[in-house]
Each structure stands twice: as structure tokens, then as C-alpha cells.
Amino acid sequence: MASFKAACVQMRSGRSVQANVEAAEAMIREAAAAGAGYVLTPEMTTILDRDKANLLASIGPEDIDPSLQRFRELARELGIHLHIGSMAIKLPDDHIANRSFLIAPNGAIVGRYDKIHMFDVDLSGGESYRESATYRAGDTAVVADLPWTKLGLTVCYDVRFPVLHRTLAKAGAAVIAVPAAFTKKTGEAHWDVLLRARAIETGSYIVAAAQGGHHEDGRDTYGHSMIIDPWGKILVEAGIEPGIIVADIDPAFSASARQAIPALLNERSFSLPEIPMVGSFAI
Ligand SMILES: O=C(O)CNC(=O)[C@H](CS)NC(=O)CCC(=O)C(=O)O
């Protein structure tokens, strides 16, 4: 299997779809010019907004969404696999999907994934998120074909659920995409450790494109887009500013990492004796 260059586009998406799409397009062009054959943008590339009314007024259903159309044309023009980490997509009855799209160089959508795990979390200091109040969760894991290997699709908070990543790796993904809009607070504490752990456990490359900085809707995100190899080494890492990072991906290295530590093969099933669960784990 041949090597290829992967790029992450780091963004600071605001409340205007047009401005976000223009910013994304400029950086996607830069990544293609740097030789990337696969380019990943962050979660909520086209709009980052906690106001559901403005979200609904700004987005469309998938089949007529002008931003998605434009990204398909861009992938065709540049001859790249363009992975829009996620976009808000209007569903019937004012529901919204947090949906990821992999676009092939011919402009066709060849991978589509709805974020499974919703970020319903209360952080200290009054910062609170109820993603499930705005978005409808997906329930299906997705592995898509790249010319060089298979790609596992995830979005942001999914990174905290290791079984999803093991499932993607066992389905043949040597690369797992983690587009994100991690909060500054949780990112500082957890981001690199979570990503490295997912790489090490699965023997996969992790390509993580982030939102970073202070956003128009008032939130602060962590940034630090990174590409990690299957042995857990950070190959390249961004700071807080928008921009691109690029690294070489060698699918054969995933195979050799899995050979060195065959944890995917050594996994065993086990029984759980019937003892009372402790504390808050009892449901
Ligand atoms: O709401 C939107 O506009 C788009 N969605 C997000 O930004 C989502 C849900 S609020 N953010 C995360 O999943 C952050 C996870 C995170 O920070 C962690 O796991 O620590």
C-alpha cells in the first residue's frame, strides 16, 4: 500500500456560513498545494453557533446545501479526497444532524457519518452543553475507502468512547479521522492523551482537525490539530491559530504496529460476575 500526505485544516468557525466556507476553501487549497491527497476539516466547519434558531436559518437539507455543493466542486477541481469533518444538516421536523462527509476527487460523496455520542456535559464554572437538544445522534459506525487504505469516521466527543475506535480498526481502518470542536478546558486536560491512546490501542493513524480560539458564539475551543502515528507519536501539531498541518501516512506502518502489539487480536470476551455496581455506575 502506498503512502500519502494527509492534511488537517484548523479553523475558528463563526456564525456566518459564507465566511466559514471561504476560510475553509482557502486553507483546503493551501493543503492541496502542499501535496495532500486527503484533507480533513474540523467539526462544524460551516457554522459554529449555539443558537438553534440561527443554525436552522443558516443551513439546508443535504441535497440542496450550497456549501456541500461547493466543497464537492472544490474536491473535483483539486483532485483530492476532501473530508468535511462535520456540517450541520437540516433533517425533517427541524431536527439537525452533526454529519461528516467524505468527498472523492470526482465530487461524489463516498462516506457519510452522523456523530454518535452527544456532548451533554456540565463543566465546572457554569459551562454547560446539551448537544442532544439541538442534534439528532447517529447510530451507525462508518468505514470508508480511500485509495491507500480504509478510513474510520468519528466526530469530536466520540473520541472518549474507545470501543467505537476498536470497531473501526477491526473493520480495517488504518486511519481514523477525529474532526473536533473540543472545549478549551477539556482540551487542555485531555485532548492529546485521548488521541494518543486511540492511536496506540488501535494501531491506527489518528488525523484530528480542530477548531481553535475564541469564537463568535462566545465559546473557546482548544485547537492543537494533530496527526499521530500508530505507535502513538505526534507527527505534527498546530497551535491555536487557523492554518494547516501536513504529514505522511504509511498504511504499512499501521500493519507493523499491530503486529508488534497485537492487542486487537489478543482481546478476549469475559463475563461480569453479578456483584453490585459501585456509586454512580449503578443505573
Ligand atoms: O454544538 C455545536 O455547535 C457543535 N458541537 C460541538 O461543538 C460539540 C458538542 S457541544 N462539542 C464537543 O463534542 C466537544 C467535546 C469535548 O470538548 C470533550 O469531549 O471534552
The ligand as an SDF file (V2000), in Angstrom:
LIG
                    3D

 20 19  0  0  0  0  0  0  0  0999 V2000
  -22.5600   22.4580   19.2960 O   0  0  0  0  0  0  0  0  0  0  0  0
  -22.0240   22.6840   18.2080 C   0  0  0  0  0  0  0  0  0  0  0  0
  -22.1260   23.7380   17.5780 O   0  0  0  0  0  0  0  0  0  0  0  0
  -21.1530   21.6350   17.6130 C   0  0  0  0  0  0  0  0  0  0  0  0
  -20.8420   20.6030   18.5040 N   0  0  0  0  0  0  0  0  0  0  0  0
  -19.8620   20.6920   19.3730 C   0  0  0  0  0  0  0  0  0  0  0  0
  -19.1410   21.6690   19.4670 O   0  0  0  0  0  0  0  0  0  0  0  0
  -19.7010   19.5170   20.2340 C   0  0  0  0  0  0  0  0  0  0  0  0
  -20.9160   19.4460   21.0870 C   0  0  0  0  0  0  0  0  0  0  0  0
  -21.2470   20.9140   22.0570 S   0  0  0  0  0  0  0  0  0  0  0  0
  -18.5250   19.6060   21.0370 N   0  0  0  0  0  0  0  0  0  0  0  0
  -17.9640   18.5220   21.5440 C   0  0  0  0  0  0  0  0  0  0  0  0
  -18.3440   17.3800   21.3000 O   0  0  0  0  0  0  0  0  0  0  0  0
  -16.7850   18.8110   22.4570 C   0  0  0  0  0  0  0  0  0  0  0  0
  -16.2890   17.5970   23.1970 C   0  0  0  0  0  0  0  0  0  0  0  0
  -15.3280   17.9720   24.2330 C   0  0  0  0  0  0  0  0  0  0  0  0
  -14.8910   19.0990   24.3600 O   0  0  0  0  0  0  0  0  0  0  0  0
  -14.8610   16.9330   25.1610 C   0  0  0  0  0  0  0  0  0  0  0  0
  -15.1420   15.7320   24.9700 O   0  0  0  0  0  0  0  0  0  0  0  0
  -14.1850   17.3030   26.1380 O   0  0  0  0  0  0  0  0  0  0  0  0
  1  2  2  0
  2  3  1  0
  2  4  1  0
  4  5  1  0
  5  6  1  0
  6  7  2  0
  6  8  1  0
  8  9  1  0
  8 11  1  0
  9 10  1  0
 11 12  1  0
 12 13  2  0
 12 14  1  0
 14 15  1  0
 15 16  1  0
 16 17  2  0
 16 18  1  0
 18 19  2  0
 18 20  1  0
M  END
$$$$
